[in-house]
Every structure is written in structure tokens, then in C-alpha cells.
């Protein structure tokens, strides 16, 4: 299914473009709030005594940012809206004796289907393709896997005034729990030169992230504001 998503998106785009009653494209950007991720510590026996934390740790979220472009094709009250967004997200795990920041940069390509509810207000939902550009978990000795599936689902609402739109949406990863093994470094108390082994050492890590995105969009072109069309169906 994953390998067919992008070809399907392009086919739907070209078909929708040829049939659209109105057409617009533009740029967008804003802030995002990431949720998700989990570290579960594993105990080890040292001289027959269990050591290291077996706690479950969830991160605190920091505000990230995103930016990209969109194309919107309207058919009366309905519309199709492909987008391409770069998303930078960061969270921070507070472990026993240290903190570890978790950062993810990704390219997401949503294919949204929406409906005009009333006046300037639209609702929409659809699938998205997530390509992880880079993911890093601080204070670990192992590379990490952010997700095992590139698919996500998005839903939200937006309101437009002239060429501007304010957009609020939720994006949820459809990846399953990875629970990969990691080795956390520098999370034990050292007293009198002795490592107390009370922190996190070996652990399981689930790197899936979900996002809330607040965006401001600007239409560089809008056929409803420039309704002239050449024969052949082009908007220019």
C-alpha cells in the first residue's frame, strides 16, 4: 500500500485539476506541537542483584515549526487539497538522572478531501505520506527508527479571509509500535567514584510522533479572484 500512495496522489491530482471548478495554490507555515514517544527501562542483574530503572518515560513536548505549499481544487462545496510540508519537531525525555531530547525532521505529503461547512469555514480529512529526513535521540549509543510505516491520517478545519487562511489540524502516525532496543548513556548516579546503577541503561524505545499543527496560508493564485480561463481548461 505504501508504494502506491504517491502514484495515486499524482493521478488524483491531474484528474481533479482537469475537472475543478475553482483552483488555487499558495504557501503556508506555522507552529506544531508533537506528542508521543516512549522509553521503557530494562533491568539487569549485577552480582545477582537487579539494577537500573524499569520505569516508563514519556516526553514533554516543545513547540516546533513547519512550512510548505498547497494546491486546492474546488467542486462546489467539496475540494481536494494536496500539500507538501516540512515539519521540525522536538520533545524531551526526563529520565532518572538526565534528560534526553528527541528531534525529528520530516517531509509530509497529505492528500486532503474537504467540505465547506458554512461561509469561510471548511472541514477536511485524508491520508498523508511521511518521509523521515532525520531523527535523533540524545544520549543513546544506537541509531533509532522513528516509524515503520510512512502513512499517517490527518483531519482539521480552516477558515479563510480573502487570500489568507487559518488552519488547525491533527496528524496521527499509522505506524505500529516499534519498541526497538536502545542503550542510554550517562543516566546513572556516581557517588564517591561508584556508579549506583539507578538510572536508565538498556531500554525499549517507541519513536512514533503525532502532531497538532496551526498554520497560516497565503494564496499566491486564486481562480475565484481571477475567474478568466482560456479554452482547454487552464487557469492562466
Secondary structure as UniProt FT lines:
FT   HELIX           2..19
FT   STRAND          22..41
FT   STRAND          44..46
FT   TURN            47..48
FT   STRAND          49..51
FT   STRAND          56..57
FT   STRAND          60..75
FT   TURN            76..77
FT   STRAND          78..94
FT   STRAND          99..118
FT   TURN            119..120
FT   STRAND          121..137
FT   TURN            138..139
FT   STRAND          151..161
FT   TURN            162..163
FT   STRAND          164..173
FT   STRAND          180..184
FT   STRAND          190..191
FT   TURN            192..193
FT   STRAND          194..195
FT   STRAND          202..222
FT   TURN            223..225
FT   TURN            231..232
//
